[in-house]
């Protein structure tokens, strides 16, 4: 496992911890998207957000 994938897992864990501590019914559904994308990136090594930014011309 690379350091980048471990970072994705750690950030996702912090987001989910914040969601749990705030209450599942109090958090807006949009906050689940970045957490889910980071879990996906950690599992597969493919980061959808990074791919989007690269397509927009950012490095």
VENCOR-V456233 format. One record per backbone hydrogen bond with DSSP energy under -0.5 kcal/mol. NH is the residue of the N-H (numbers start at 1). CO is the residue of the C=O. E is the energy in kcal/mol with one decimal. If there is no record, write none. Layout:
nh->{NH/NH}
co->{CO/CO}
e->{E/E}
//
This chain:
nh->{6/7/8/9/10/11/12/13/14/15/16/17/18/19/20/21/22/23/26/27/31/32/33/34/35/36/37/38/39/40/41/42/43/44/45/47/48/51/52/53/54/55/56/57/58}
co->{2/3/4/5/6/7/8/9/10/11/12/13/14/15/16/17/18/19/23/23/28/29/30/30/31/32/33/34/35/36/37/38/39/40/41/45/46/47/48/49/50/51/52/54/53}
e->{-1.9/-2.1/-2.0/-2.0/-2.3/-2.5/-2.2/-2.4/-2.1/-2.3/-2.7/-2.3/-2.1/-2.1/-2.6/-2.6/-1.8/-1.6/-1.1/-1.1/-1.4/-1.2/-0.8/-0.7/-1.0/-2.6/-2.6/-2.2/-1.8/-2.3/-2.4/-2.2/-2.1/-2.6/-2.1/-0.6/-0.7/-2.1/-2.1/-2.2/-2.0/-2.0/-1.5/-1.2/-2.2}
//
